[in-house]
Amino acid sequence: MAESRITSVGIVVKPRHAEAHKTAAELSAWLKARGLRVVGEPFTEAESATEPDEHDFDGACFADQAELVVVLGGDGTMIATARLIGDAEVFVLGVNYGSLGYLTDFRIEEMYTALEAIFEGNFEIDRRVMLGVEHWRDGEMLAKGRVLNDVVINKAALARIIEIEVHLNGLFVNSFRADGLIVSTPTGSTAYNLSAGGPIIYPSMNAVVVTPICPFTLTNRPIVVPDDAEIELILQNQNEGVVLTLDGQIGYTMNSGDRAVIRKSRTTFNLVQPPNRNYFDVLRNKLQWGR
């Protein structure tokens, strides 16, 4: 249930998607007609086409002003939104304009009904764990970020196998020789982690999974650990083309000795849940179980 009445709504639109932009314009008018403030007015398709490298929203506006964010797109747009809103404790309604839709739970025909229910305070929130990441080199923090899905260290297509040393709360776990390593949240367990042979983790579990990518030793298997543990990944060997990737959308080049320090974020990604639908409905549909 809602803690307070929602008065301001932000709209995030999948870039260069004509139908999503059309829906965004209609939604903006619908919200204003009901006396709601629209934060970060969406660009028209023509406007966004003139700046193809820019997102169609302003992060500062959402972080400071929006109480609800409506995302018109796919899972990639939802992941970008999670990074966009930063520490803001806003509610997020995902409307599926993509191909997968693990995170965009609502169909377009359900959008207005769902919004009416939200404005009446009749909705449930699924609070998804996020991870904070720091990239360190020679005692200096080069970058930091937050992920909803995963942190990945992997090699370029022609690079040699890499070695990554893993520590958990300061305790040595193992040195993985592999094509790379994935540290995934429960939300991200159905993404790269699943493709690499990792387990599906129920979204509300307080767990993180560490999954080697094509390990040199086949007994090196995925490890599920508590989500409040500090995980440290150290690149052991010099190998050109090794990249630290956050949610598959931001990347940093790694050198030998570089460290990635991963901790549970203090904020969560707050997804509005559709009524009468459960997580296994999504898995059966997206993974085509039983077909």
C-alpha positions as CSV (number, residue, x, y, z in Angstrom):
1,M,0.0,0.0,0.0
2,A,1.1,3.6,-0.6
3,E,2.6,5.5,2.3
4,S,1.3,8.9,0.9
5,R,-0.6,10.3,-2.0
6,I,1.4,10.6,-5.2
7,T,1.4,14.1,-6.8
8,S,4.3,14.0,-9.3
9,V,5.2,11.5,-12.0
10,G,8.3,11.1,-14.1
11,I,8.3,9.4,-17.5
12,V,11.3,7.5,-18.9
13,V,11.0,6.5,-22.6
14,K,12.9,3.9,-24.6
15,P,15.2,5.9,-26.9
16,R,14.2,6.1,-30.6
17,H,11.1,4.0,-30.2
18,A,8.2,5.8,-32.0
19,E,5.4,3.9,-30.3
20,A,6.8,4.4,-26.9
21,H,7.2,8.2,-27.6
22,K,3.6,8.4,-28.8
23,T,2.4,6.7,-25.6
24,A,4.6,9.0,-23.4
25,A,2.9,12.1,-25.0
26,E,-0.5,10.6,-24.4
27,L,0.4,9.6,-20.8
28,S,1.7,13.1,-20.1
29,A,-1.6,14.7,-21.2
30,W,-3.6,12.1,-19.2
31,L,-1.6,12.8,-16.0
32,K,-1.9,16.6,-16.3
33,A,-5.7,16.3,-16.9
34,R,-5.8,14.6,-13.4
35,G,-3.9,17.4,-11.7
36,L,-0.6,15.5,-11.5
37,R,2.7,17.2,-12.1
38,V,4.8,15.6,-14.9
39,V,8.5,15.7,-14.1
40,G,11.0,15.6,-16.9
41,E,8.7,16.1,-19.9
42,P,9.5,13.4,-22.5
43,F,11.0,14.5,-25.8
44,T,9.1,13.9,-28.9
45,E,10.5,11.2,-31.3
46,A,11.8,13.9,-33.7
47,E,13.6,15.7,-30.9
48,S,15.3,12.6,-29.5
49,A,16.4,11.5,-33.0
50,T,18.5,14.7,-33.3
51,E,20.6,13.6,-30.3
52,P,20.9,9.8,-30.6
53,D,23.4,9.4,-27.8
54,E,21.3,11.1,-25.1
55,H,18.7,9.6,-22.9
56,D,15.3,11.2,-23.0
57,F,15.1,12.2,-19.3
58,D,16.9,14.3,-16.7
59,G,18.2,12.3,-13.7
60,A,18.3,15.3,-11.4
61,C,14.6,15.9,-11.9
62,F,13.6,12.4,-11.0
63,A,15.9,12.2,-8.0
64,D,14.6,15.4,-6.5
65,Q,11.0,15.7,-7.6
66,A,9.3,12.5,-8.9
67,E,7.4,10.2,-6.5
68,L,6.6,7.7,-9.2
69,V,8.5,6.9,-12.4
70,V,6.7,5.3,-15.3
71,V,9.2,3.4,-17.6
72,L,8.1,2.8,-21.2
73,G,10.6,0.4,-22.6
74,G,12.3,-3.0,-21.9
75,D,14.6,-4.3,-19.2
76,G,17.5,-2.2,-20.6
77,T,15.5,1.0,-20.0
78,M,14.6,-0.2,-16.5
79,I,18.3,-0.8,-15.7
80,A,19.2,2.6,-17.0
81,T,16.4,4.1,-14.8
82,A,17.8,2.3,-11.7
83,R,21.1,4.1,-12.3
84,L,19.3,7.4,-13.2
85,I,17.3,7.8,-10.0
86,G,20.4,7.1,-7.7
87,D,19.5,7.2,-4.0
88,A,15.9,8.4,-4.5
89,E,13.3,6.2,-2.9
90,V,10.8,6.5,-5.7
91,F,8.3,3.9,-7.0
92,V,8.8,2.5,-10.5
93,L,6.1,1.2,-12.8
94,G,7.5,-0.7,-15.8
95,V,5.5,-0.9,-19.0
96,N,6.8,-3.5,-21.5
97,Y,8.0,-2.1,-24.8
98,G,10.9,-4.5,-25.0
99,S,11.5,-8.2,-25.9
100,L,12.1,-9.8,-22.5
101,G,10.4,-7.9,-19.8
102,Y,11.6,-9.5,-16.6
103,L,11.4,-6.1,-14.9
104,T,8.7,-4.4,-17.0
105,D,5.8,-6.3,-15.5
106,F,2.9,-4.4,-17.0
107,R,1.5,-4.7,-20.5
108,I,0.6,-1.5,-22.3
109,E,-3.1,-2.2,-22.0
110,E,-2.8,-2.4,-18.2
111,M,-1.0,0.9,-17.7
112,Y,-3.8,3.3,-17.1
113,T,-5.7,0.8,-14.8
114,A,-2.5,0.3,-12.9
115,L,-1.9,4.0,-12.5
116,E,-5.5,4.6,-11.2
117,A,-4.9,1.9,-8.6
118,I,-1.6,3.5,-7.6
119,F,-3.2,6.9,-7.2
120,E,-5.8,5.3,-5.0
121,G,-3.1,3.8,-2.8
122,N,-4.0,0.2,-3.9
123,F,-0.6,-1.3,-4.9
124,E,2.2,-3.4,-3.6
125,I,6.0,-2.8,-3.9
126,D,8.7,-5.3,-4.7
127,R,11.9,-3.9,-3.2
128,R,14.9,-5.2,-5.3
129,V,18.4,-5.3,-3.9
130,M,21.1,-3.2,-5.6
131,L,24.9,-3.4,-5.3
132,G,27.4,-0.6,-4.9
133,V,30.7,-1.0,-6.8
134,E,34.0,0.7,-6.5
135,H,36.9,0.4,-9.0
136,W,40.3,0.8,-7.3
137,R,43.9,1.1,-8.7
138,D,47.0,1.7,-6.6
139,G,45.0,2.9,-3.6
140,E,43.0,5.4,-5.7
141,M,39.2,4.9,-6.4
142,L,38.8,5.6,-10.1
143,A,35.1,5.1,-10.4
144,K,32.0,4.0,-8.5
145,G,28.5,3.1,-9.4
146,R,25.4,1.1,-8.6
147,V,23.9,-2.0,-10.3
148,L,20.5,-3.6,-10.4
149,N,21.6,-6.7,-12.3
150,D,25.3,-7.5,-12.1
151,V,29.0,-6.6,-11.9
152,V,31.1,-8.4,-14.5
153,I,34.8,-8.7,-15.2
154,N,35.5,-10.2,-18.6
155,K,38.1,-10.3,-21.3
156,A,38.0,-9.1,-24.9
157,A,37.2,-11.6,-27.6
158,L,40.9,-12.4,-28.4
159,A,42.3,-11.9,-25.0
160,R,43.9,-14.8,-23.0
161,I,42.2,-16.5,-20.1
162,I,42.2,-14.2,-17.0
163,E,42.8,-14.8,-13.3
164,I,40.5,-13.1,-10.7
165,E,41.2,-13.5,-7.0
166,V,38.0,-13.4,-4.9
167,H,37.7,-12.3,-1.2
168,L,34.6,-12.4,0.9
169,N,34.6,-10.2,4.0
170,G,38.4,-10.2,3.8
171,L,38.6,-14.0,3.6
172,F,40.3,-15.6,0.5
173,V,37.8,-17.6,-1.5
174,N,39.6,-18.7,-4.7
175,S,41.5,-17.5,-7.7
176,F,39.3,-18.2,-10.7
177,R,40.9,-18.8,-14.0
178,A,38.2,-18.1,-16.5
179,D,36.9,-15.9,-19.3
180,G,35.5,-13.7,-16.6
181,L,33.4,-13.5,-13.4
182,I,29.9,-12.3,-12.7
183,V,28.6,-11.0,-9.3
184,S,24.8,-11.0,-9.7
185,T,21.9,-9.8,-7.6
186,P,18.7,-12.0,-7.5
187,T,17.2,-9.6,-10.1
188,G,20.2,-10.2,-12.4
189,S,20.2,-14.0,-11.8
190,T,18.0,-14.4,-14.9
191,A,20.4,-12.4,-17.1
192,Y,24.1,-13.0,-17.8
193,N,24.4,-15.2,-14.7
194,L,21.8,-17.7,-16.1
195,S,23.6,-17.8,-19.5
196,A,26.8,-18.6,-17.7
197,G,25.2,-21.6,-15.8
198,G,24.4,-19.8,-12.6
199,P,21.2,-20.4,-10.5
200,I,17.9,-18.5,-10.6
201,I,17.5,-16.7,-7.3
202,Y,14.1,-15.7,-6.1
203,P,14.0,-11.8,-6.1
204,S,13.4,-11.4,-2.4
205,M,16.3,-13.6,-1.3
206,N,19.1,-11.9,0.7
207,A,21.7,-13.4,-1.5
208,V,24.3,-12.7,-4.3
209,V,25.7,-15.2,-6.7
210,V,29.4,-15.3,-7.9
211,T,29.6,-17.1,-11.2
212,P,32.7,-17.8,-13.2
213,I,32.4,-17.5,-17.0
214,C,33.7,-20.6,-18.8
215,P,36.1,-21.6,-16.0
216,F,39.4,-23.3,-16.9
217,T,38.7,-25.8,-14.1
218,L,35.2,-27.3,-14.4
219,T,34.9,-27.8,-10.6
220,N,34.8,-24.0,-10.2
221,R,31.1,-23.6,-9.8
222,P,28.8,-20.6,-8.9
223,I,28.7,-19.7,-5.2
224,V,25.7,-18.1,-3.5
225,V,26.7,-15.8,-0.6
226,P,24.9,-13.4,1.7
227,D,24.1,-10.0,0.1
228,D,25.5,-8.1,3.1
229,A,29.0,-9.5,2.5
230,E,31.8,-7.4,1.1
231,I,33.1,-8.9,-2.1
232,E,36.5,-8.0,-3.5
233,L,37.6,-9.0,-7.0
234,I,41.3,-8.6,-7.9
235,L,42.6,-8.9,-11.4
236,Q,45.8,-11.0,-11.1
237,N,47.4,-11.1,-14.5
238,Q,48.2,-8.4,-17.1
239,N,45.9,-8.9,-20.0
240,E,44.8,-6.2,-22.5
241,G,41.1,-5.8,-23.1
242,V,39.8,-6.7,-19.6
243,V,36.8,-4.7,-18.7
244,L,34.8,-4.1,-15.5
245,T,31.1,-3.7,-16.6
246,L,28.2,-2.4,-14.6
247,D,24.8,-3.8,-15.7
248,G,26.3,-4.2,-19.2
249,Q,25.8,-0.5,-19.8
250,I,29.0,1.2,-18.3
251,G,32.5,-0.2,-18.6
252,Y,36.0,0.5,-17.2
253,T,39.3,-0.8,-18.4
254,M,41.1,-2.9,-15.8
255,N,44.9,-3.3,-15.3
256,S,46.7,-6.0,-13.4
257,G,46.2,-5.5,-9.6
258,D,43.0,-3.5,-10.1
259,R,40.3,-4.2,-7.5
260,A,36.5,-4.1,-7.7
261,V,34.9,-3.8,-4.2
262,I,31.2,-4.7,-4.1
263,R,28.8,-4.0,-1.3
264,K,25.0,-4.0,-0.8
265,S,23.5,-0.6,-1.6
266,R,21.6,1.1,1.1
267,T,18.8,1.9,-1.3
268,T,16.6,-0.5,-3.2
269,F,14.8,-0.4,-6.6
270,N,11.1,-0.2,-5.8
271,L,9.0,-1.9,-8.4
272,V,5.3,-1.6,-8.5
273,Q,3.8,-5.2,-8.7
274,P,0.9,-6.2,-10.9
275,P,-2.0,-7.8,-9.0
276,N,-2.7,-11.5,-9.3
277,R,0.7,-12.2,-11.0
278,N,3.7,-14.0,-9.5
279,Y,7.4,-14.4,-10.3
280,F,6.9,-17.9,-11.6
281,D,4.4,-16.6,-14.2
282,V,7.3,-14.5,-15.6
283,L,9.7,-17.4,-15.6
284,R,7.3,-19.8,-17.3
285,N,6.6,-17.2,-19.9
286,K,10.1,-15.9,-20.6
287,L,12.0,-19.2,-20.3
288,Q,9.2,-21.1,-22.0
289,W,9.1,-23.8,-19.4
290,G,7.1,-26.9,-20.4
291,R,7.0,-25.9,-24.1
